[in-house]
Amino acid sequence: NRNFLNDSCFRSAYLAAGVIDLWGKTDLLCVMGGTDWISSYFDTNRVINGGVGLLTKDTIRKPAFFALAFLNDLGPQFLSRGKNYIITRNEKNELIILFHHFSWFRKEMIPGDEQVDLDKVRKIRFEDEKPLKIQLNLLHMDPSGVYAIKNRRLNTRSGSLLDKWKHLGFESDLTREEIKYLQAVSVPEIELERGSTDTDGTLKITVELDAQEVVLMHIYRRRKN
């Protein structure tokens, strides 16, 4: 508790990377702390306080909440995985792919104690802060198929409560209207594009991720107009 990394995209990427690494090695995983009420004290009066919850006391969803939601949307059929992704299929024969660009702290940036305040979290740098490009060739698709490719992006620009709060000057005394605003804008971005297969049934996809970004990609056949 009192560690603002809990409220940042670092924790959401950490969660996604950890689950992919543990895939097939455990039967059950649990995230401790549904809401920040479990770490509420007399002096925790800001909109976020570095608590371990997935939700703030005002029920604003943190990046870790969305990472868990992305993992929950993976299909039941496992197909493949790599260092930064996992590919699954759902009951409708649609592909659900989770990507992440998780990176650990640089050695000189490792926090000296468990409490990381706002000043510390803004100074932390990570081992790999360059954009990561991932290209995949998805085989055995419909040779004449046109597919919708929907991306939900969780990064510092979309879905990060901490970064949206920054636009309000990290003000602790927020009105109810301002809290509702943070609830509304702290959500992942949605992109929708189309892709066509090659004659041999290969669908080529490319995704580029910022450091600590998580992307959930949903690929399905486009309906005929």
Buried (B, 14 or more C-beta within 10 A) or exposed (E): BBBBBBBBBBBBBBBBBBBBEEBEEEEEEEBEBEBBBEBBEEEBEBBBBBBBBBBBBBEBBBBBBBBBBBBEBBBEEEEEBEEBBBBBBBEEEBBBBBBBBBBEBEEEEEBEEEEBEBEBBEEBEBEEEEEBEBEBEBEEBEEEEBBBBBBBBBBBEBBBBBBBBEEEEEEEEBEEEBBEBBBEBBBBEEEEEEBBBEEEBBBEBEBEBBBBBBBBBBBBBEEEE
